[in-house]
Amino acid sequence: MLKNINLKKALSAVMLSLSFIYLTNTLFENNELYFDTNFFVSLSIYSILSFIALYGYDLNKLIGLILFTSITFLSPNLYPDYAGELFPVTYVVFALFLTYFIGMGMYKKWKTSL
């Protein structure tokens, strides 16, 4: 059962990342989508972050929305004045979420072992 849930989230994350890449490409550049190395690197990064954001959305709706909003900071087309300056914010937000999630798991494991 756990494999099916993770597979659904993984497919949803890939679909979200493809749609985000396609929308930002068509809205701000041209309608052509090139399947080169940059596309596959972007797809993998957006997919991983979308998977984590979907997991955060299942835990808490506000956390999930914050994670999804921070994913938009990766695209330099959405914020042309801050091109290349906002992506650390995304990684810090995701690192904070992951350390909080891992820390809570460690705390629960420690508390039950007493």
C-alpha positions in Angstrom: 0.0 0.0 0.0 2.8 2.4 0.8 4.4 1.8 -2.6 1.1 2.8 -4.3 0.8 6.0 -2.3 4.4 7.0 -3.1 4.0 6.1 -6.7 0.9 8.4 -6.9 2.8 11.2 -5.3 5.8 10.7 -7.5 3.6 10.8 -10.6 1.8 13.8 -9.3 5.1 15.5 -8.7 6.4 14.8 -12.2 3.1 16.1 -13.7 3.3 19.3 -11.5 6.9 19.9 -12.5 6.2 19.3 -16.2 3.2 21.7 -16.1 5.2 24.3 -14.2 8.1 24.1 -16.7 5.7 24.2 -19.6 3.7 27.2 -18.2 6.7 29.3 -17.4 8.2 28.5 -20.8 5.1 29.4 -22.8 4.2 32.5 -20.7 7.6 34.1 -20.7 9.6 32.8 -23.6 8.6 30.9 -26.7 6.2 28.0 -27.2 9.0 25.6 -28.0 10.2 23.1 -25.4 13.7 21.7 -26.0 14.5 18.3 -24.6 18.1 18.9 -23.7 20.2 18.5 -20.5 18.9 21.6 -18.9 15.3 20.4 -19.3 16.0 17.0 -17.6 18.0 18.7 -14.8 15.1 21.1 -14.2 12.6 18.4 -14.4 14.4 16.3 -11.8 14.9 19.3 -9.4 11.2 20.4 -9.7 10.0 16.8 -9.4 12.0 16.2 -6.2 10.9 19.5 -4.6 7.3 18.9 -5.7 7.3 15.5 -4.1 8.5 16.9 -0.8 5.9 19.8 -1.1 3.1 17.3 -1.7 4.2 15.4 1.4 4.3 18.6 3.3 0.8 19.5 2.0 -0.5 16.1 3.3 0.9 16.9 6.7 -0.2 20.5 6.9 -1.9 22.6 4.3 -0.1 25.9 5.2 3.3 24.2 5.1 2.5 22.7 1.7 1.4 26.0 0.3 4.6 27.7 1.6 6.7 24.9 0.0 4.8 25.2 -3.3 5.2 29.0 -3.3 8.9 28.7 -2.6 9.3 26.5 -5.7 8.3 29.5 -7.8 11.5 31.3 -6.7 13.6 28.9 -8.8 12.4 30.2 -12.1 14.3 33.4 -13.2 11.5 34.2 -15.6 8.9 34.8 -12.9 11.1 37.4 -11.1 13.3 39.0 -13.7 14.6 41.7 -11.3 15.9 39.1 -8.9 17.2 36.6 -11.4 19.5 34.2 -9.6 19.0 35.7 -6.1 15.9 33.9 -4.9 16.8 30.3 -5.4 18.6 30.0 -2.0 15.3 30.9 -0.3 13.7 27.8 -1.8 16.5 25.6 -0.6 16.5 27.1 2.9 12.7 26.6 3.2 13.0 23.0 2.1 16.0 22.4 4.4 14.0 23.8 7.3 11.1 21.6 6.5 13.2 18.5 6.2 15.2 19.1 9.4 11.9 19.8 11.2 10.4 16.6 9.9 13.5 14.5 10.6 13.9 16.1 14.1 10.3 15.3 15.0 10.7 11.7 13.9 13.9 11.4 16.0 12.2 13.0 19.0 9.2 10.6 18.8 11.6 7.6 18.5 13.6 8.9 21.5 10.5 9.5 23.6 9.1 6.0 23.0 12.4 4.4 23.8 12.4 5.8 27.4 
